[in-house]
Amino acid sequence: MSELKKDDGIVILGHPRSGTTLLRRLLNGHENLHCPGETHVLNACARFIQAEHTADGLDMGVLAGMSFVGMSDGQVLDKLRHFAFELLSFSTQNTTKRWVEKTAADSFYIDEIDTLFGEHAKFIGIVRHGLDVAISCKEFSDASGMYINMFKSYIRQYEQPIEAMLHSWMDVTYKLMNFAERHPANCLLIRYEDLLEQPKEVLEYVCEFINEPYTDNMLTEGLANTIDLGLSDPKCMEKEKIDKSNVNKWDKLPGYQLSRLAEIANPLLEKLGYTEITNVEEVSLTLARRQYEISLAIKR
C-alpha cells in the first residue's frame, strides 16, 4: 500500500447551494489541481463508520465489530482513509495534479469526516447567507421533484420548507465552524458573497492557504471548462461568468415569513459577519386576507 501523503488532498465543505460548485470550478481551472464532479466517496466512508447503540450502550458498528477480530479503531480508520484517498487520486493518475473533492452532501457528515480525515487534508469551508441558501434549496427541491435524504428529517419537523432548509443550514454551519476551530492549521472558511465580490482576492487567499501560486486561469479556464461535468449543480455549470443575481433574494420574502426566519437566523448570521435582518415590515392579517381576495378576483 502506498504511503499516505498528508495535506496533498483538498476537500471543499459547505451546505448544498452555498457556492461549493462555483468554488470547485474555479479551483479546477488551476494547472496544479483537479476537481471532478461529486464522487460521494467521503460521505460514503463516513456512513461506513457510523454506528447504532443498544439500550446498554453497546456499539453495533464496524469499528466495534472489527475490534472483536483484533483490529483497532486506528487500524480500521487508516485502511479506510487510504482506500478513500486512492479512489480520489484516481482521476489525477499520470499527472502531478492534486485532487480536490467537492460533494455537497459531505457537509452533513462533518464529525465522521473529522474522525477519518481531519488531520490528513486541507479543508476549504464555504458559507453563504442562510436565507438565500434556504430559498435556493427549496427551489432545487421543487425543480428536482424530491427532497434529498438529508433534508427529510427537517421537512418532517417544520411546517414551511424554507424554515426546514434554514434549520438544516444552521446545523451544518455550526458544525463547519466548530470543525474550523478544531483545525485552524488546515481548515479555511470563506464566504460565498466575498468570492462573488472579490474573486481574485479571495482566490489568492485560498491559494496561499493550499500552498499553490495564484493564477488568472482560475477565473477564465475554470468557468469556461464544461468538460469535467460529473455529478454537480447544473445551474452553476451553465454559467461562464460569476453571477451575482442570486444574492439577497431573501429580501423578497413576505414580511410575516421573513420576520420569523430572521428571528431564527440572526444570531448565526451575525457570527458570520452578515448584517442583522431588522425593520421587517409585517403584513397585517387583515391586509393579507384582502390581498388574497384581490388575487382571487384577478384570476376570475
Secondary structure, DSSP 8 states (H G I E B T S, - for coil): -----TT-SEEEE--TTSSHHHHHHHHHTSTTEE--S---HHHHHHHHT---B-TT--B-SHHHHHHTTT--HHHHHHHHHHHHHHHHHGGGTTS--EEEEE-GGGGGGHHHHHHHHTTSSEEEEEE--HHHHHHHHHHHHHHHTS--HHHHHHHHH-SSHHHHHHHHHHHHHHHHHHHHHH-TTTEEEEEHHHHHHSHHHHHHHHHHHTT----THHHHHHHH--S--SSS-HHHHT-SS---TTTTGGGGS-HHHHHHHHHHHHHHHHHTT-----------HHHHHHHHHHHHHHH-
